[in-house]
Amino acid sequence: MLVAGICAAVVVAGGVGLWWYGNHAERQVSIKVEAPNYSNDATRIPLHVTGADSDGKSVDKTVYVDADGGGLSLSPGSYEATVEASPILADGSIYEVPEDPVTISVPSYNPIEAVAAVPEVIQNSVNAGGSGQSDGSADGSDAIITLTPADPARVTDEQIAAAVAAASQDPNDNGKAQSLSQVATAKRDEALASLVGNMPSNYANNALAASDGTYDYFYSKSLGGIYRAKNDGSSPEQVFADETGSETTSYCYGLNLSGDTLYFVMQTSGGRMGASIWSVGTDGSNPQQLYHLPDGDGLDWIYDLDGTYAIRQLYLYGQKLYFVLGYYVGWGGDDPEQTFELWSMDEDGSNQQKLSEFTVDGTQDIPIFMDDGRLYYAANSLDDFGSDIDSAYSSDIVSIKLDGSDETEIALYLNVEVMSLFVQDGKIYMCTRDHLDGGSPGEIMSMDLDGSNVSTLAQANDGEVFSRFFNVVDDTVYTIIYSTGESSVPLLGIYGSDGNKTTASLDLGQTLPYAICSSGDHLVVLGGGNGGGAVYSADTYSLDGEPQNTYAN
């Protein structure tokens, strides 16, 4: 009887222990990781876990998860996990960090399930009085961590620093984060060098030129199409010829490079104006029309002062082409509006879809820029369409997600018109003109994406006017300065981050310079007969402003 009683007590105690384990003890929780090319050669994923266990005890800790989803132990309860920073892959790649947390629910077990779930070391102690060897049994979880690869050319120093800081706190890191940070920086720098033509500041110059590190690609009306040239004095080579004829002429903008393919917008005039998107091999082979505005649509397409027509710009992000269409609503009436539509398609022209649209009152020029994830625009408006210009002008800087949601007002300026804007390295850059001070472009500014930390980077002096187009390379601002005085020769204005200003002559002969594109270690300055629209001339300058080569005049 005594032996039986002892055995019964052991069984009861064991059962109570198993019940307690199943409902209170931490156990491994497996999370599914969906991240292309992620492996255990990378740093582990830092997860910030918050929530409460089944006893109501709060949990707030950082854990590190490997490629198999292991590394997380939790008691039964409900939790949320947020990715603190991207892991760094062995090749230096990193991921975009998702904003939304994942939900983790760890269930409790009943006594029968608890016996199957507890580590063998406890089961063996109860059932056989011995000792077993096991690393425990992991719970499954519906939680999925999805990471999207970041475009290497758009990875910032801040993203790399955040990844290193988080990974360095991993007890199993052993210096891996610091080592891979150098690989990540080198990968980013290499990608930037080969992606100069797709830089944000070039998009803001109508992407009139692009570079693959060997050739500069540019459009010239005087040459008769899109050409490429090496910055060594050799002759340009034709890539795509203009449409010509008794009733049709054309010019091109929106140049984008992807490997050995060039994408661009072609605007045609004569008869009914139109615009289309094309691809062509960088050697001029296999030209293909990917998109054309539908004929007979009856829409009043917007022709902007910078020469863009209907298709405002063409962007290339992550093997997707994006473009903005603009048209007037109520043209000629008392309350005209402008509607802009954002579209996307694959690089072969397939899967064309409208993502969103927005409307702005009035008929003023509306600078628009698309970053990889958001659309930014300046809603310039003029009350009563011209009366009392000194007090009626305003510019509202707005950003929205690509699907049209999360509309956010960043800044509102009175009596100021934003002439152009772009986002680069986590900053908004813009050229403005003050309608209380003559109404000519004369200030280049920057601000954080939330509108804070506004800085003036360049200011026109008396007798000077800026081009609406400008470029920023390594924190140095490049702009074109026109003189309102006796001098008729435009200048290249170079404004360093230290506040120093230098200038260089931009004497392009019969053409007027109006756009600047970056090509890595040099600039391509584009000029037109009237300072806008079709490009005729293309000249290269060093980053110090020294003239180098003339591609077209």
Residue pairs with C-beta under 8 A, 6 or more apart in sequence:
10 126
11 126
14 126
14 127
15 111
17 122
17 126
18 111
18 114
18 115
18 118
18 122
18 126
19 111
19 114
21 114
21 117
21 118
21 122
22 76
22 108
22 109
22 110
22 111
22 113
22 114
22 117
22 118
23 54
23 76
23 108
23 109
23 114
24 53
24 54
24 55
24 75
24 76
25 75
25 118
26 73
26 74
26 75
27 73
27 74
27 75
27 106
27 117
27 136
27 137
27 138
27 139
28 70
28 72
28 73
28 136
28 137
28 138
28 139
29 72
29 73
29 74
29 104
29 106
29 138
29 139
29 141
30 68
30 69
30 70
30 72
30 138
30 139
30 140
30 141
31 65
31 69
31 72
31 81
31 102
31 104
31 141
31 143
31 144
31 145
32 69
32 141
32 143
32 144
32 145
33 45
33 65
33 67
33 68
33 69
33 144
33 145
33 147
34 144
34 145
34 146
34 147
35 45
35 67
35 87
35 95
35 145
35 146
35 147
36 147
36 149
37 89
37 91
37 93
37 149
38 67
38 87
38 89
38 147
39 67
39 89
39 90
40 66
40 67
40 68
41 89
41 90
42 67
42 87
42 88
42 89
42 90
42 180
43 87
43 88
43 163
43 167
43 170
43 173
43 176
43 177
43 180
44 64
44 65
44 66
44 71
44 87
44 167
44 170
44 172
44 173
45 64
45 65
45 66
45 83
45 87
45 145
45 147
46 62
46 63
46 64
46 83
46 84
46 85
46 87
46 166
46 167
46 169
46 170
47 62
47 63
47 64
47 65
47 72
47 81
47 82
47 83
47 84
47 145
48 61
48 62
48 81
48 82
48 83
48 84
49 59
49 60
49 61
49 62
49 63
49 72
49 74
49 79
49 80
49 81
49 104
50 58
50 59
50 60
50 79
50 80
51 58
51 59
51 77
51 78
51 79
51 80
51 104
52 58
52 59
52 77
52 78
52 79
53 59
53 74
53 75
53 76
53 77
54 75
54 76
54 77
54 108
55 75
57 75
59 74
59 75
59 77
59 79
62 84
62 169
63 71
63 72
63 73
64 71
64 170
64 171
64 172
65 71
65 72
65 145
69 145
70 138
72 81
72 104
74 104
74 106
75 106
76 106
76 107
76 108
77 105
77 106
78 103
78 104
78 105
78 106
79 103
79 104
79 105
79 106
80 101
80 102
80 103
80 104
81 101
81 102
81 104
81 143
81 145
82 101
82 102
83 97
83 98
83 145
83 147
84 97
84 162
84 166
85 97
85 162
85 163
85 165
85 166
85 167
86 94
86 95
86 96
86 97
86 147
86 150
86 159
86 162
86 163
87 94
87 95
87 147
87 163
87 167
88 94
88 160
88 163
88 164
88 167
88 177
88 180
88 181
88 183
88 184
89 180
90 180
90 183
91 183
91 187
92 152
92 180
92 183
92 184
92 185
92 186
92 187
92 188
93 149
93 150
93 152
93 184
93 187
94 149
94 150
94 155
94 159
94 160
94 163
94 184
95 147
95 148
95 149
95 150
96 147
96 148
96 149
96 150
97 147
97 162
98 145
98 146
98 147
98 148
102 143
102 144
102 145
103 143
104 141
104 143
105 141
105 142
106 139
106 141
107 139
109 117
115 123
116 137
117 137
117 139
118 137
119 132
119 134
119 135
119 136
119 137
120 132
120 133
120 134
121 131
121 132
121 133
121 134
123 132
124 130
124 131
124 132
125 131
125 132
150 159
151 191
151 317
151 318
151 372
152 187
152 188
152 190
152 191
153 188
153 191
153 192
153 194
153 195
153 198
154 372
155 184
155 187
155 188
155 191
156 425
156 426
157 185
158 426
160 181
160 184
160 185
160 188
161 181
163 177
163 181
163 184
164 177
164 178
164 180
164 181
167 173
167 176
167 177
167 180
168 177
168 178
170 177
193 213
193 520
194 212
194 213
195 257
196 202
196 210
196 211
196 212
196 213
196 518
196 519
196 520
197 207
197 209
197 210
197 211
197 212
197 217
197 255
197 256
197 257
197 517
197 519
198 210
198 256
198 257
198 316
199 424
199 518
200 369
200 371
200 422
200 423
200 424
201 422
201 424
201 429
201 470
201 471
201 472
201 473
201 518
202 209
202 210
202 471
202 517
202 518
203 313
203 315
203 369
203 370
203 422
204 369
204 420
204 421
204 422
204 429
204 469
204 470
204 471
205 469
205 470
205 471
205 515
205 516
205 517
205 526
206 253
206 254
206 306
206 307
206 308
206 313
206 469
206 515
207 253
207 254
207 255
207 256
207 264
207 313
207 314
207 517
208 218
208 219
208 253
208 255
208 515
208 517
208 524
208 526
208 535
209 216
209 217
209 218
209 219
209 255
209 517
209 519
209 524
209 526
209 538
210 216
210 217
210 218
210 255
210 256
210 257
210 262
210 517
211 217
211 257
211 517
211 518
211 519
211 520
211 524
212 257
212 282
213 520
214 230
215 228
215 229
215 230
215 282
216 228
216 229
216 230
216 231
216 519
216 524
216 538
216 540
216 551
217 226
217 227
217 228
217 239
217 255
217 257
217 262
217 282
218 226
218 227
218 228
218 229
218 255
218 517
218 524
218 526
218 535
218 538
218 551
218 552
219 225
219 226
219 227
219 251
219 252
219 253
219 255
219 264
219 534
219 535
220 227
220 236
220 535
220 536
220 537
220 538
220 551
220 552
221 242
221 251
221 528
221 534
221 535
221 536
222 536
222 537
222 552
222 553
223 236
223 238
223 552
224 238
224 241
224 242
224 244
225 238
225 239
225 240
225 241
225 242
225 252
226 238
226 239
226 240
226 252
226 255
226 262
226 264
226 280
227 236
227 237
227 238
227 239
227 551
227 552
228 236
228 237
228 239
228 282
229 235
229 236
229 237
229 549
229 551
231 519
231 522
231 540
231 548
231 549
232 549
233 549
236 551
236 552
237 284
238 284
239 262
239 280
239 282
239 283
239 284
240 252
240 262
240 264
240 278
240 280
240 284
240 287
242 249
242 250
242 251
242 252
243 249
243 250
243 266
243 268
244 250
245 270
247 270
247 271
248 268
248 269
248 270
248 271
249 268
249 269
249 270
250 266
250 267
250 268
250 269
251 266
251 267
251 307
251 533
251 534
251 535
252 264
252 265
252 266
252 267
253 264
253 265
253 267
253 307
253 308
253 535
254 263
254 264
254 265
254 277
254 311
254 313
254 314
254 323
255 262
255 263
255 264
256 262
256 263
256 264
256 314
256 315
256 316
256 321
257 263
257 282
257 316
258 316
258 319
258 347
260 281
260 282
260 283
261 279
261 280
261 281
261 282
261 347
262 279
262 280
262 281
262 282
263 277
263 278
263 279
263 290
263 314
263 316
263 321
263 347
264 277
264 278
264 280
264 314
265 275
265 276
265 277
265 278
265 308
265 311
265 313
265 314
265 323
266 275
266 276
266 277
266 278
267 273
267 274
267 275
267 307
267 308
267 309
267 310
267 311
268 274
268 275
268 276
272 295
273 301
273 303
273 309
273 310
274 292
274 293
274 295
274 310
275 292
275 293
275 301
275 309
275 310
275 311
276 289
276 290
276 291
276 292
276 293
276 311
277 289
277 290
277 291
277 292
277 311
277 314
277 321
277 323
277 349
278 287
278 288
278 289
278 290
279 286
279 287
279 288
279 290
279 347
279 348
279 349
280 286
280 287
280 288
288 349
290 321
290 345
290 348
290 349
291 323
291 345
291 349
291 352
293 301
293 310
293 311
293 325
299 327
299 328
300 327
300 328
300 329
300 331
301 309
301 310
301 325
301 326
301 327
301 328
302 309
302 310
302 312
302 326
302 327
302 328
302 338
303 309
303 310
304 312
304 326
304 365
305 365
305 532
306 365
306 468
306 469
306 532
306 533
307 528
307 532
307 533
307 534
310 325
310 326
310 327
311 323
311 324
311 325
312 323
312 324
312 325
312 326
312 340
312 368
313 323
313 324
313 368
313 369
313 370
314 321
314 322
314 323
315 321
315 322
315 323
315 370
316 322
316 347
317 370
317 372
318 372
319 346
319 347
320 344
320 345
320 346
320 347
321 344
321 345
321 346
321 347
322 342
322 343
322 344
322 355
322 370
322 402
323 342
323 343
323 344
324 340
324 341
324 342
324 343
324 368
324 370
324 375
325 340
325 341
325 343
326 338
326 339
326 340
326 341
326 366
326 368
327 338
327 339
328 336
328 337
328 338
328 339
328 363
329 336
329 337
329 338
329 339
329 359
330 336
330 337
331 363
335 361
336 361
336 362
336 363
337 359
337 360
337 361
337 362
338 359
338 360
338 362
338 363
338 366
339 357
339 358
339 359
340 357
340 358
340 359
340 360
340 366
340 368
340 377
341 354
341 356
341 357
342 354
342 355
342 356
342 357
342 370
342 375
342 402
342 404
343 352
343 353
343 354
343 355
344 351
344 352
344 353
344 355
344 402
345 351
345 352
345 353
355 402
355 403
355 404
356 375
356 400
356 401
356 402
356 403
356 404
357 404
358 375
358 377
358 400
358 404
358 407
360 366
360 377
360 379
360 380
360 381
361 379
361 381
362 380
362 381
362 382
362 385
363 385
364 380
364 381
364 382
364 417
365 380
365 419
366 377
366 378
366 379
366 380
367 377
367 378
367 380
367 418
367 419
367 420
367 421
367 430
368 375
368 376
368 377
369 375
369 376
369 377
369 421
369 422
369 423
370 376
370 402
371 423
373 401
373 402
374 399
374 400
374 401
374 402
374 423
375 399
375 400
375 401
375 402
376 397
376 398
376 399
376 410
376 421
376 422
376 423
376 428
377 397
377 398
377 399
377 421
378 395
378 396
378 397
378 398
378 418
378 421
378 430
379 395
379 396
379 397
379 398
380 393
380 394
380 395
380 417
380 418
381 393
381 394
381 395
381 396
382 389
382 392
382 393
383 392
384 392
389 435
389 439
390 415
390 435
390 436
391 415
393 414
393 415
393 416
393 417
393 435
394 412
394 413
394 414
394 415
394 416
395 412
395 413
395 416
395 417
395 418
395 432
396 409
396 411
396 412
396 413
397 409
397 410
397 411
397 412
397 413
397 418
397 421
397 428
397 430
397 451
398 407
398 408
398 409
398 410
399 407
399 408
399 410
399 449
400 406
400 407
400 408
410 428
410 447
410 449
410 450
410 451
411 447
411 451
411 454
413 432
415 434
415 435
415 436
416 432
416 433
416 434
416 435
417 432
417 433
417 435
417 439
418 430
418 431
418 432
419 430
419 431
419 432
419 433
419 441
419 468
420 430
420 431
420 468
420 469
420 470
421 428
421 429
421 430
421 431
422 428
422 429
422 430
423 429
423 449
424 472
426 448
426 449
427 446
427 447
427 448
427 449
428 446
428 447
428 448
428 449
429 444
429 445
429 446
429 457
429 470
429 472
430 444
430 445
430 446
431 441
431 443
431 444
431 466
431 467
431 468
431 469
431 470
431 479
432 441
432 442
432 443
432 444
432 445
433 439
433 440
433 441
433 442
433 443
434 442
434 443
440 460
440 465
440 466
440 484
441 460
441 465
441 466
441 467
441 468
442 459
442 460
442 464
442 465
442 466
443 456
443 458
443 459
443 460
443 466
444 456
444 457
444 458
444 459
444 466
444 470
444 477
444 479
444 495
445 454
445 455
445 456
445 457
446 454
446 455
446 457
447 453
447 454
447 455
457 477
457 495
458 466
458 470
458 477
458 479
458 493
458 495
458 501
460 466
460 481
463 483
463 484
463 485
464 481
464 482
464 483
464 484
465 481
465 482
465 483
465 484
466 479
466 480
466 481
466 482
466 493
467 479
467 480
467 481
467 482
467 513
467 514
467 515
467 531
468 514
469 479
469 480
469 514
469 515
469 516
470 477
470 478
470 479
470 480
470 516
471 477
471 478
471 479
471 516
471 517
471 518
471 523
472 478
473 518
473 523
473 543
475 496
475 497
476 494
476 495
476 496
476 497
476 543
477 493
477 494
477 495
478 492
478 493
478 494
478 495
478 516
478 523
479 492
479 493
479 495
479 516
480 490
480 491
480 492
480 493
480 506
480 513
480 514
480 515
480 516
480 525
481 490
481 491
481 492
481 493
481 503
482 490
483 489
483 490
483 491
489 505
489 506
489 507
490 506
490 507
490 508
490 512
490 513
491 503
491 504
491 505
491 506
492 503
492 504
492 505
492 506
492 516
492 523
492 525
492 541
492 545
493 501
493 503
494 501
494 502
494 503
494 504
494 544
494 545
495 501
496 502
502 544
502 545
503 545
504 541
504 544
504 545
504 546
504 547
506 513
506 525
508 525
508 527
508 537
508 539
508 553
509 537
509 553
510 529
510 553
511 527
511 528
511 529
511 536
511 537
511 553
512 527
512 528
512 529
512 530
512 531
513 525
513 526
513 527
513 531
513 537
514 526
514 527
514 528
514 531
514 532
515 525
515 526
515 535
516 523
516 524
516 525
516 526
517 523
517 524
517 526
518 524
519 540
521 542
521 543
522 540
522 541
522 542
522 543
522 548
523 540
523 541
523 542
523 543
524 538
524 539
524 540
524 551
525 538
525 539
525 540
525 541
526 535
526 537
526 538
527 535
527 536
527 537
527 538
527 539
528 534
528 535
528 536
528 537
529 536
536 552
536 553
537 550
537 552
537 553
538 550
538 551
538 552
539 547
539 548
539 549
539 550
539 551
539 553
540 547
540 548
540 549
540 550
540 551
541 547
541 548
542 548
